[in-house]
């Protein structure tokens, strides 16, 4: 795939930190002082986890939806991937506190969602338009030789062997009413750590398998914070972390752990 010269930015795991999100977009020139899109033809991809853990997840979703419309008018693009916290929020909404066979979690999906950082205000304000938007999100994307995913896991390949197949299977799952299907879905989307400890490329290492199957030269993920999972002190979070012989980029700066949102230009 050839690389476009149009600027390409990524960010991940805003987790309801609406003001911090607006601040990093302003600093990059992607929005103006009123929070309106000012990035022209630039592209912005967001890698999931808009809700939970922070004060205004629904507000973040509304900002992303608005910015996508504003960017499209001037030839830009704001696009978003599905994160595990959107999946957990939908499960809490759809199934509530009902017990889930095979899962020893008090309060079922709603109990699990709350334990993993769910905010009652997000659930209360979740409206049909937000649900429709979430259920329409792709799980992965291939953009300018960058494979964009939310979670640092190979379990996306359990959905399919192409980007289109993975996204189609995820879409079907989002429309399922089977608790067994949703339980496995949540587990897949929440998996992490598959690429840490991977050094130079081998044909059978997890990074090579992901890139070889789905395409791309560099895998970009959020989900696993630099602060907790990569040992970067919150005050030292300044830039994304490249690892696995520079084939993987971790971009979750752990804003809810005292770090920051790492808006990063890839192209």
N, C-alpha and C positions, 0 to 999 in steps of 0.2 A: 504494500500500500504506500503510495506516495504521501509525503508530508505537506500539508497546507502551510502557507505563510501567514494565514490568519491566526492571531494570538489565541492560544488555548490555555485556559486556566482551570485548575481543579481545587476543590476544598472538600472536606469531609467532616462528619460528626459535629454539626453545629449544636445539636442537643438543646434546643430551646434558647440558646444564647443569642437572642435577636439583635441586641444592640452591638455586641461584639462582631456579629456577622456583618451588619451594616458598616461598621467601622473599617473592617479589612477591605470591603468592597470599595468604600470611598478612597482609602489609601491607594488602591490600585487604579483608581480612575474609572471603575466600572459603574459606579453610581455617583450621582451628584449630591449636593448638600441636602436635598429633599428625599434622598433614597431612590430616585428614579434612575433607570438605566441610562448610562452615558458612555457605555463601552463600544458604541458603534457596531462594527461587524465582528467584534471579539466573541469567542465562545467560552462559556463557563459550564463545567460539569461538576455536579455535586454528588458525592459518593455515598449518600445515605445517612440515616440517623439524624433526622430533623427534630424529632420529638424526644421526650423523656429527659430526666436528669437536670433540666434547666427550666427557667421560669416561663417560657412562652413558645412551646413547640408548635402549636397551631398557628401562632403568628409567623413563625419561620416558614411554615408551609405556605401561608398566604403571601408572604414576600416572594418566595420562589415562583409561585404561580404567576404573580403580577409581573415580576421581572422577565419571565419567559415570554409573556405577551408583549411587553415593551421592547424587548430585544428583537423579537421577530419582525416588528414593524420597520426596523432600520437595518435589517440584514444580519443581526447578531443571533446568538443562540444561548439560551440558558436551559440546560437539561439536567435531569436528576435520575439517580439510581435508587433502587429499593435497599433499605438497610434492615437489619434484624429488629431494630426497635419499632419500625413501622409495622413489621409482621406481628410483633408481640402486642402492639396497640390494637391492631385489627382483631387479633385473637381474643383479647380482653373484651373488646366491644361485641364480637360475634357470639362468644360462648359464655362470657361472664364468669360466675363463681362455680359453675357446674363442675363436678369432679371429672377428671379425665382418666379413663381406664389405662392402666400401665404407667401412670405418672403420679408419684406420691408427693403432690404439691398442694398444700392447704390453699383452698380458694381457687383451684383450677388455673385456667389461663389468666384470669384477672389477678389472682394471687401471685402467680409467677411474674406477670408484667410489673406489678407493684414492687416486688422484691428486686427486680432488675432495673429499678430507677423510674418506674412509671409515675407520672404526675396526674392526680385526679382532675386537675383543670384541663389537661389535654384531652382526657377521655370525655369530660363533660362537654367540651366545645367541639368535639369531633362531629362534623356535619356530613350529610350525603355528598356534598361536593368534595370534601377532603377525602372521603372513602373512595370516591370514583378516581380521584387523582392518584392516590396511593396504589390502588389496584391496577392502574395503567402504567406503572413504572417498570422499566426493564431492570433486570438484575445485573447485567453486565453490558459493556459496550467496548467496541474496538474503534479508537479514534487516533488517527495519525500514528499508527504503530504502537500506541499505548493501549494495553488491555486494562480497562477500568473496572474494578470490582469493589464491593464494600468490604467483604471479609477476606482475611488472609487464610483462605482454605481452598483445598482442591475439591471440596464436596459439590461445587457448582457442576462438576463433570457428571455427577449422579443425575442431573437433569437432562443432559444431552451432550453432544460432541461438537456442536457449532454454537455460535452466539445466538443465532435465530432459534435453534432448538431449545437452548437453555431458557431463553426469555419466554418462549411459548409454553414450556412446561411450568415455569413459575407463574405465568398468567393463569393457567388452568388451576394450579394449586390455590391461588388467591381466591378463586371462585368456588372452591370446594367447601362442603359443609361437614366433612368427615374429620372428627377430632384426631383420629390416628394419623391422617395425612398432615394435619396441621402441627401435631406434635413433632413429627419427623422434620417437617419444614422448618420449624423454629430451631431445631437442633442443627440442621444443616447450615442455616443462615447465621447461627451464633458460633459456629466452629472457628477456631483461630490457630495461629502459630505454625502453619504447615511449611512456611518458607524460612523460618528462623533456623539457623544452623546449617543452611545450605551454602556451600562455598562455590567453587568453580563449577561451571556447567557440566552436567552429565546427561546423557539422553534420558535416563530414568529418574532424575531428581524432580521434585514436585514443581519447581519453577519451569523446567524444560517441558514437563508434561502439560502444564497449563498453557504455556505459550505455543507449544507445538500443536496442541489440539485446537485452541481457540484463536490463535493468531497473535501477532504483536511481538515487539522486541523488548518492551519493558512492562512489567505488571505494576499497577498503581493501586494501592488499597488504603482504606481507613480502618475503623473497627478496633484495632489494637493500639492503644495510646502509646505515644513515645514515653510518657511519664511512667506508666505502670509496667508496660510489657517490654520496653527497651531500655529502661533504667536512666532516662534523662530527667534531671531535676526540673520541676516546673519552671523555675526561673531561668533555666538554660535552654528552654524550647525556643529556637530561633528559625529553624529550617527543617525541611523534610529529611528523612533518613534513608539513604540508599544502602542496600545490603544485597546479599546473595550475588556477589560478583557484579554489582551495579545493575542487576536485572530486575530488582524490586525496589519500589519506593513506598515507604510508610509515611502517610500524610496526616494522621490523626494526632494533633498536637495536645490533646487532652485538656480542652478548655474547661471541662467540668471538674478537672482535678487540679486546677490552678495554672494550667498551661495556656495555650492559645489556639485560635483557629489559624491554620497554616494555608492561606490562599497562595497557590503556587502556579507560576507560569511554566508550562511544559514546552510550548512552541512559541 
